[in-house]
Amino acid sequence: MSILLRILSPEKLLLEKEVAKVELPGAKGRFVVLRGHAPIITALNEGEIAWAVKVDGPWDKLKTGPGFAEVCDDKVNACVER
C-alpha cells in the first residue's frame, strides 16, 4: 500500500505519484507523513517537499514556495507557489 502524493501550483499539476513517505516543510517545522497519518491541514513554508517510493529508499525532492497541504485517507495534496 502507498500514499498518493499530488503537488499542485496555481498553474498546473507538478507531480502525482504513489509513494511510501512524504516530508513537508510545515509552518511549525518539517514533518513526515506515512500511511495511516491522522487527517491534517497545515500551512507550508518555502522549502523542499521530499518523497520516497520505498520507506527505506532514497528521497526525491522538489523546491517549492509557500502554500498549504491536506493529508487525509492516505492522500497528500500540497498546493504551493512555484
C-alpha positions as CSV (number, residue, x, y, z in Angstrom):
1,M,0.0,0.0,0.0
2,S,1.1,3.6,-0.6
3,I,0.3,7.3,-0.3
4,L,-0.9,9.3,-3.3
5,L,1.1,12.5,-3.4
6,R,-0.1,15.4,-5.5
7,I,1.8,18.6,-5.7
8,L,-0.1,21.4,-7.5
9,S,0.7,25.1,-8.3
10,P,-2.0,27.6,-9.3
11,E,-1.0,27.0,-12.9
12,K,-0.6,23.2,-13.2
13,L,-0.1,19.8,-11.6
14,L,3.6,19.4,-10.8
15,L,3.6,15.8,-9.6
16,E,1.3,12.9,-9.0
17,K,2.9,9.8,-7.7
18,E,2.4,6.8,-5.4
19,V,5.0,7.0,-2.6
20,A,5.8,5.3,0.7
21,K,6.6,8.5,2.6
22,V,6.5,12.3,2.2
23,E,8.3,15.0,4.1
24,L,6.8,18.5,4.1
25,P,8.1,21.9,5.2
26,G,5.4,22.7,7.7
27,A,5.0,26.2,9.1
28,K,6.0,24.8,12.6
29,G,8.8,22.6,11.2
30,R,9.4,19.7,8.8
31,F,7.3,16.6,9.3
32,V,6.9,13.2,7.7
33,V,3.7,11.6,6.5
34,L,3.4,7.8,6.4
35,R,0.4,5.6,5.7
36,G,-2.3,6.0,8.2
37,H,-1.3,9.6,9.2
38,A,-4.1,11.5,11.0
39,P,-6.0,14.0,8.9
40,I,-4.4,17.4,8.9
41,I,-4.5,20.7,7.0
42,T,-1.4,22.8,7.5
43,A,0.4,25.8,6.1
44,L,3.7,25.1,4.3
45,N,6.8,27.3,4.3
46,E,9.0,27.8,1.3
47,G,11.4,24.8,1.1
48,E,11.5,21.3,-0.3
49,I,8.9,18.6,-0.5
50,A,10.6,15.2,-0.4
51,W,9.2,11.8,-1.1
52,A,10.5,8.2,-1.3
53,V,8.9,5.3,-3.2
54,K,10.1,2.8,-0.5
55,V,10.2,3.5,3.2
56,D,13.9,2.8,3.3
57,G,14.6,4.2,-0.1
58,P,16.3,7.4,-1.2
59,W,14.5,10.8,-1.2
60,D,13.5,12.7,-4.3
61,K,12.9,16.5,-3.8
62,L,11.1,19.4,-5.3
63,K,11.8,23.0,-4.3
64,T,8.5,24.9,-3.7
65,G,7.2,28.2,-2.5
66,P,4.8,28.7,0.4
67,G,1.4,27.1,0.4
68,F,-0.7,24.6,2.3
69,A,-1.2,20.8,2.4
70,E,-4.1,18.5,3.2
71,V,-3.4,14.9,4.5
72,C,-6.4,12.6,4.5
73,D,-7.1,8.9,3.7
74,D,-3.5,8.2,2.6
75,K,-3.5,11.1,0.2
76,V,-1.3,14.2,0.4
77,N,-2.4,17.2,-1.6
78,A,0.1,20.1,-1.5
79,C,-0.9,23.4,-3.1
80,V,2.2,25.6,-3.4
81,E,3.5,28.6,-5.2
82,R,6.2,27.9,-7.7
